[in-house]
Amino acid sequence: MSARIEMESRDYAVKSMLSRFNIELGERIRARREGVMTQAALAQAVGLSRTSITNIECGRQRLLVDQLADIASTLGVPITD
């Protein structure tokens, strides 16, 4: 296998892993948020748009660590959960 193909294969694996991570993280955020507050209320509390919260919950948007900390704090859960 050529070095280029190996690199492309690794890049695809990393992107796939990140995608799965973002989807799972979004599902966890949604599960913690539902029944507690709306997407709009969470968005306002953490300084993001409602659309951003929707995209985060669907795994389409990555989070910065400080955004994750703000969301966890707002939802009253440790960042490790």
C-alpha positions as CSV (number, residue, x, y, z in Angstrom):
1,M,0.0,0.0,0.0
2,S,1.4,3.4,-0.9
3,A,2.1,6.0,1.8
4,R,-0.6,8.3,0.4
5,I,-3.3,5.6,0.6
6,E,-2.2,4.7,4.1
7,M,-2.4,8.4,5.2
8,E,-5.8,8.8,3.5
9,S,-7.0,5.6,5.3
10,R,-5.8,7.0,8.7
11,D,-7.4,10.3,8.0
12,Y,-10.7,8.6,7.2
13,A,-10.5,6.5,10.4
14,V,-9.8,9.6,12.5
15,K,-12.7,11.6,10.9
16,S,-15.0,8.6,11.5
17,M,-14.0,8.3,15.1
18,L,-14.5,12.1,15.7
19,S,-17.9,11.8,14.0
20,R,-19.0,9.0,16.3
21,F,-17.7,10.9,19.3
22,N,-19.6,14.1,18.3
23,I,-22.8,12.0,17.7
24,E,-22.6,10.3,21.1
25,L,-21.7,13.5,22.9
26,G,-24.7,15.2,21.3
27,E,-27.0,12.4,22.3
28,R,-25.8,12.7,25.9
29,I,-26.4,16.4,25.9
30,R,-29.9,16.0,24.5
31,A,-30.7,13.3,27.0
32,R,-29.6,15.6,29.9
33,R,-31.4,18.6,28.5
34,E,-34.8,17.1,27.6
35,G,-37.4,17.7,30.2
36,V,-35.2,20.2,31.9
37,M,-35.0,23.1,29.4
38,T,-35.5,23.9,25.8
39,Q,-32.8,24.1,23.2
40,A,-33.4,27.9,23.1
41,A,-33.0,28.2,26.9
42,L,-29.8,26.2,26.9
43,A,-28.5,28.2,23.9
44,Q,-29.2,31.5,25.7
45,A,-27.6,30.3,28.9
46,V,-24.3,29.3,27.2
47,G,-24.1,32.0,24.6
48,L,-24.8,29.9,21.5
49,S,-27.7,30.0,19.0
50,R,-30.5,27.5,19.2
51,T,-29.3,26.2,15.8
52,S,-25.9,25.5,17.2
53,I,-27.5,23.5,20.0
54,T,-29.5,21.5,17.5
55,N,-26.4,20.9,15.4
56,I,-24.4,19.8,18.5
57,E,-27.1,17.4,19.6
58,C,-27.2,15.9,16.1
59,G,-23.4,15.6,16.1
60,R,-22.9,18.0,13.2
61,Q,-21.1,20.7,15.1
62,R,-18.0,20.2,17.2
63,L,-17.7,21.7,20.7
64,L,-14.9,23.7,22.2
65,V,-13.9,22.5,25.6
66,D,-15.1,25.8,27.3
67,Q,-18.5,25.4,25.5
68,L,-18.8,21.8,26.8
69,A,-18.0,23.0,30.3
70,D,-20.6,25.7,30.0
71,I,-23.2,23.2,28.8
72,A,-22.4,20.7,31.6
73,S,-22.5,23.4,34.2
74,T,-25.8,24.8,32.9
75,L,-27.3,21.3,33.0
76,G,-25.9,20.6,36.4
77,V,-23.8,17.6,35.5
78,P,-20.0,17.0,35.8
79,I,-18.2,17.5,32.5
80,T,-17.1,13.9,32.7
81,D,-20.6,12.6,32.4
